């Protein structure tokens, strides 16, 4: 039996291709979401959205052809993807349609070949993180997550300035296009049938392919800072993935936080520091690099960590004697968090090793690094040894 998978565009029949119109006319049975079947009352129709229900309706059809109407284009976040495996044995013909992306960008008079594509419709997705790391992002919204929710989330990420264009009920007579910043539109209510084009003129992008910003790139003052060589190894030991949430506890000037931000273009870094002088320097460095995914938190850990989202990774540069309490709180929030600790005293090394053992950390690695730099003295170069630093890392996968 012949089965058509038809992309019907946004829903207005005027956006159907000629091939799609012919296939619909030829078909004895139409299957699809109720909105897409409007106007075809003279045809035999079955309302179905889930792939298994659509496949069951096709299996019950004796003659055919049957046509499955799918919104937008069948290759763009379409239900066609899950239908293909269920339709083996049928003669399937796929007919593309006009996607909301193509239509909306045409209405905005903007090319779309460099637009980053995201769907937050009916799925969990870190849309603010995607917008944070790209200049132009197209977002499908709808269901429980609408355009106004996205704008509120962007404001929560410190991206009020992002330019937002919202397209509601595209192709229908009551189509509406609204423009403004995320801050302007955060309080608005938008239709469930809406898409968003977000334009971010300050995307977070890795400066180079590996960590290693020079120490001179940071404002320092008299605040402690994790030096370049040690910082590179710490970032490597954290094993960051681009969407992770990182806690940097005892952040100092924020050198690890800032390296972390560039490694986490779709994630966030919470830099926790108890000294006001250090927080001020940290925020100066944040502004210097133009980051939007770094949030400074002034306060003493673990109390300052209570309201933070669960960490995927934790870096402890300073704990003020509260290491075990900090680690216990991190593990309560995420039992599989990976932790990296730096130590320059024997007491801190011993405490870190004791905590890792007491909390049943697995994959524990202990490394000591001693970097020596050169400095010029007249026509000579002298060796200038840096303080040795111990780096302890491990995953709490065995935390009980």
Secondary structure as GFF3:
##gff-version 3
##sequence-region A 1 400
A	DSSP	beta_strand	2	7	.	.	.	ID=ss1
A	DSSP	three_ten_helix	13	15	.	.	.	ID=ss2
A	DSSP	alpha_helix	18	26	.	.	.	ID=ss3
A	DSSP	beta_strand	29	32	.	.	.	ID=ss4
A	DSSP	alpha_helix	34	37	.	.	.	ID=ss5
A	DSSP	beta_strand	44	47	.	.	.	ID=ss6
A	DSSP	alpha_helix	51	60	.	.	.	ID=ss7
A	DSSP	beta_strand	66	70	.	.	.	ID=ss8
A	DSSP	alpha_helix	80	84	.	.	.	ID=ss9
A	DSSP	three_ten_helix	85	87	.	.	.	ID=ss10
A	DSSP	beta_strand	91	95	.	.	.	ID=ss11
A	DSSP	alpha_helix	100	107	.	.	.	ID=ss12
A	DSSP	beta_strand	116	119	.	.	.	ID=ss13
A	DSSP	alpha_helix	127	132	.	.	.	ID=ss14
A	DSSP	beta_strand	136	141	.	.	.	ID=ss15
A	DSSP	alpha_helix	147	156	.	.	.	ID=ss16
A	DSSP	beta_strand	163	168	.	.	.	ID=ss17
A	DSSP	beta_strand	176	181	.	.	.	ID=ss18
A	DSSP	alpha_helix	182	185	.	.	.	ID=ss19
A	DSSP	beta_strand	194	199	.	.	.	ID=ss20
A	DSSP	three_ten_helix	215	217	.	.	.	ID=ss21
A	DSSP	alpha_helix	228	238	.	.	.	ID=ss22
A	DSSP	beta_strand	245	249	.	.	.	ID=ss23
A	DSSP	alpha_helix	255	263	.	.	.	ID=ss24
A	DSSP	beta_strand	268	273	.	.	.	ID=ss25
A	DSSP	alpha_helix	276	289	.	.	.	ID=ss26
A	DSSP	beta_strand	294	298	.	.	.	ID=ss27
A	DSSP	three_ten_helix	303	305	.	.	.	ID=ss28
A	DSSP	beta_strand	313	316	.	.	.	ID=ss29
A	DSSP	alpha_helix	323	333	.	.	.	ID=ss30
A	DSSP	beta_strand	338	343	.	.	.	ID=ss31
A	DSSP	alpha_helix	346	358	.	.	.	ID=ss32
A	DSSP	beta_strand	362	369	.	.	.	ID=ss33
A	DSSP	beta_strand	372	377	.	.	.	ID=ss34
A	DSSP	beta_strand	380	385	.	.	.	ID=ss35
A	DSSP	beta_strand	389	395	.	.	.	ID=ss36
###
